[in-house]
Amino acid sequence: MPKKMNKSKKEGYDVIVGIPSLNEADNISFVTQQVDWGLKKFFPEYKSLIINVDNNSPDGTKSAFLETKTKTIKKYITTPPKIVGKGNNFYNLFKEVKKQKAKAVLVVDADLRSISPEWVEKMIAPILDGYEYILPLYSRNEYDGTITNFICYPLLYGILGYDIRQPIAGDFAFSDTLNEYWLSRRWHPNTYQFGIDIFMTMHAVFGNFKVGQVILGSKIHKPSAPKLGIMFTEVISTLFKNILHEKKAWQQNFKLNKIPIISNGYHSEPQGLSIDYKDIKLTALNYFTEHQNVINRMLTPMINKEVKKLMGVGNMKIDSGLWQKIVFDSLLYYYKSHYNLKVIEAFKSLYFARVASYIKETLDYSYEESEEIINKQAKLFFRNREDLIKRLK
């Protein structure tokens, strides 16, 4: 059972649950209800608060949240008009957590359809027991969260040596100490946008906070199928910058840190997802042509020759081995180019080629077989990290 808190505290809250949003009027009431039931069922002795940190949504998100009947007190906080960004919402939440002196915080996405009261207990209880950062382990469709599968997860595993399967999950629990630490770090412009999730996870790692994972079953939400939006640029530029800024720390780490799974649970059937393979392949080819000049400089000659051969004939087969070399080349060139965003845009075309290749490879695979490819890919990154370290030096 979670440890008891000081009951004499007259101000603030013990536990806060934040729900960041932008135009989520259709689902935020459901999420709020599940959170309220979870707090009252599992943590009735704690003083709790539910906060909707919003981007001034014009669709009625505020009304949908505040009009939801709950036993837990609710609060609505918004950014000013025309100021959007998930990271801006998190920044407002972090400041409120500090103000309220909360000891345990949970953040859940407003579009969740699979959240249950049990999620609240599984995520918050470890924080009250001494963990400082809790991430979920989901059953996710093999084509959902491709930025995680092909870039964030293998780089955290392979470069930083941390086996965190869902580093940008969107749902996190954390302590007041980690909350203070995030506020004290340097925030780049993309941190205030979609870069916030990877910023949080990487600084939890760099700060040596106690990290754990909990099994939550299937994540059913508005899935993030591969797309060309600004999300890719914001996440990957944040990821690359933080890896490179902290290179002295991880270059000395020669072991893999297995992050404990601290709750019982099972991996249920993942959410279905429709994927347009032809569109993804065409996008990769178009972007590859558009950014050819940067790619020629970004990739080493041997890798560039191999990639051109595969892309030129449309025989898109970027396997795990070639992908690992592409990512390392791209990260190094981003460093040499002084963080030029044109490198991220060029890298995007190769990411789409890797996604298309993976889809073709796994069409007849089960979820478990597809997941094994992602795990082996991460291990390949780790086995070849010494090459990256030598080239950085």
C-alpha positions, -999 to +999 in steps of 0.1 A: +000+000+000+012+036-007+027+054+023+005+078+042+009+115+038+009+143+063-028+149+071-021+182+089-014+200+056-040+227+052-031+240+018-025+224-015-032+189-027-015+155-022-023+141-056-029+159-089-041+144-122-035+165-153-054+162-185-037+182-213-060+190-243-066+208-275-101+203-289-110+172-270-146+180-261-158+147-275-139+125-250-125+146-221-156+139-199-151+102-201-114+105-191-123+128-163-149+103-149-125+074-150-099+095-132-124+106-106-135+070-099-099+059-097-090+086-072-120+079-050-117+041-051-080+037-046-069+070-029-098+082-008-076+093+021-056+117-001-066+153-010-068+152-048-073+176-077-080+171-114-067+198-137-075+203-174-045+221-189-059+233-222-049+253-253-080+276-251-099+250-272-127+266-293-147+233-294-161+234-259-135+213-241-136+236-211-174+232-206-172+195-212-146+192-185-161+215-159-197+202-164-186+165-158-199+154-124-171+144-101-165+140-064-129+152-069-124+190-071-116+201-107-097+231-120-093+245-156-061+262-167-056+275-202-029+291-224-037+325-238-056+327-272-034+315-301-008+300-278-009+263-284+015+234-278+014+203-256+045+215-238+029+248-229+001+228-212+026+207-193+045+238-183+013+252-168+007+219-150+042+218-136+039+253-122+005+244-106+019+212-091+047+233-075+022+258-062+000+231-048+029+212-033+015+179-046+037+148-040+023+126-067+012+136-102-005+116-130-009+129-166-033+111-190-042+120-226-077+135-232-083+112-262-080+079-242-109+055-247-093+025-228-085+043-196-100+027-164-099+036-127-073+008-123-049+029-145-050+056-119-040+032-091-013+014-111+004+047-121+001+067-089+007+040-062+044+035-072+051+072-069+036+072-034+059+042-027+091+060-037+094+058-075+099+091-092+088+084-128+064+058-140+057+050-177+031+027-192+037-006-211+009-008-236-003-033-262-001-010-292-008-017-328+024-024-346+018+006-369+008+030-341+036+051-326+062+046-354+083+075-341+086+056-309+093+023-326+119+033-350+136+064-334+129+071-298+129+036-284+160+023-302+180+055-295+171+054-257+179+017-256+209+018-279+226+051-270+215+059-235+212+022-224+177+025-210+151-001-219+121+022-219+096+009-244+071+038-244+093+069-238+067+093-254+036+075-243+017+107-233+006+091-200+031+095-171+032+096-133+059+115-115+071+129-082+073+165-070+111+163-071+111+154-107+085+181-114+109+207-099+138+192-119+120+196-152+112+232-145+149+239-138+161+224-171+166+244-203+135+245-224+139+249-262+110+261-283+101+226-293+099+215-257+068+237-254+053+218-283+053+180-291+089+177-278+077+177-242+073+139-238+108+130-249+122+159-229+106+146-198+118+110-202+153+119-212+158+143-183+144+117-159+172+094-172+199+121-172+189+131-137+192+095-124+156+094-111+140+061-100+121+050-131+096+021-134+071+007-159+035-007-154+015-028-177-018-012-187-031-034-214-043-020-248-041+017-255-072+028-275-071+064-286-068+086-317-038+066-331-007+083-344-002+066-378+028+079-398+022+115-408+042+145-420+030+169-394+052+192-373+051+165-346+079+146-362+102+177-364+095+188-328+100+154-313+131+143-332+149+177-330+143+176-292+155+140-290+187+146-311+195+178-292+193+162-258+213+132-268+241+154-282+240+179-253+244+151-228+269+130-248+296+131-221+272+114-197+261+085-219+295+079-236+307+066-202+278+042-198+286+007-211+257-013-196+221-017-204+197-005-176+167-028-174+138-007-162+116-027-137+080-037-145+064-031-111+028-041-116+009-073-125-010-072-157-013-088-192-009-075-227-043-075-243-051-074-280-040-040-295-062-015-312-068-020-349-053+006-373-057+011-410-025+019-429-021+031-464+012+014-475+012+030-510+008+065-496+036+060-471+059+046-498+051+075-522+057+100-494+091+085-488+100+087-524+088+123-529+106+135-498+137+116-507+138+134-541+131+168-525+159+165-499+185+147-520+212+173-516+211+171-478+209+133-478+240+131-501+260+150-474+242+134-444+249+098-452+284+082-455+291+073-492+286+036-488+253+039-470+242+067-494+249+044-524+229+015-508+200+038-500+199+053-535+199+018-550+169+008-529+149+040-533+157+045-570+140+014-582+112+017-556+123-016-540+120-001-506+137-024-482+153-005-454+159-033-429+170-029-392+207-031-400+206-004-427+182+017-406+206+017-376+234+031-398+211+057-413+201+070-379+236+072-366+247+090-398+218+114-394+225+121-358+261+128-365+254+151-394+228+170-373+256+176-348+281+187-375+255+210-391+250+228-357+214+215-353+202+225-388+165+216-391+170+208-427+187+176-416+156+166-396+134+172-427+157+151-448+158+124-422+120+123-423+120+108-458+142+079-447+120+074-416+090+070-440+110+045-461+118+025-429+081+025-419+071+013-454+097-014-453+085-026-419+049-027-430+057-048-460+078-072-439+052-077-412+019-078-431+014-115-423+030-113-388+013-115-355+016-086-330+041-105-310+063-113-341+062-077-351+072-065-316+101-089-317+115-071-348+113-038-328+131-053-299+159-068-320+163-035-338+169-017-304+195-044-294+212-038-328+215-001-319+231-010-286+256-034-301+268-007-325+269+023-301+307+022-299+310+031-335+289+062-328+310+071-298+342+069-318+328+090-346+316+117-322+351+119-307 
